[in-house]
């Protein structure tokens, strides 16, 4: 197998050094040259898709609120970045920071940011399930893809989910949009192999690929490209390159890009 350079996708933005899912994290990822960005989306009570991983906000905004029962204005009043650097207010030498970089990020704002960028950047959008809104999440997502003209062949967006049913919904509404079936357990693959579409991408976790050495090759032999999460170390990257992985999702896009540049330089 010829080694190929995988696409580097920033996991929730450049989230190793920045608060995840904030505009600041995504701007940082774009600034270091990430090929793509990844986000999780949930639906608010008033119908907005927001980039939030957990169902509640205790970890990222010090609030007991649930995303699904909160309106966007409620979320916009919260600070989504202070947890990452709780002593920032005590740093008198730190430059003034634009509060918009630290607030809740809507998927629309992220799409607008990517659309306005001066190079092609791909976006991996994961819909979270289970959720009280079921298929409405995918319906809202497809509506937004159509608004941006990203429901067609050549779209920079791919939709990911651990839910096969959710991906089926997207395929029915927007068949040209690439789909990624996420896999968190190696023993699920034999069943999923019979269910996924022939052109679907497969997204196993790096831990499963490491613990089950045959898994990656079995997926490749079945004719599917691999999009692997979450790749943060040289050893993990080496495994992905060896497997011919199409994309690596990482918290550390600058570091992984540097490692790939070093590999390319050594090969040259």
Secondary structure, DSSP 8 states (H G I E B T S, - for coil): ------EEEEETTTTTTS-TTSHHHHHHHHHTT-SEEEEEEEE-TTS-EEE-SSSBSHHHHS---BGGGS-HHHHHTS-SSTTT-TTGGG-TTS----GGGTS--BHHHHHHHHHTSSS--EEEEEE-SS-TTTTHHHHHHHHHHHHHT-SSTT-SEEEEES-HHHHHHHHHH-TTSEEEEEES-GGGHHHHHTTS-TT-EEEEBHHHHHH-TTHHHHHHHTT--BEEE---SHHHHHHHHHHT-SEEEES-HHHHHHHHHHHHHHH-
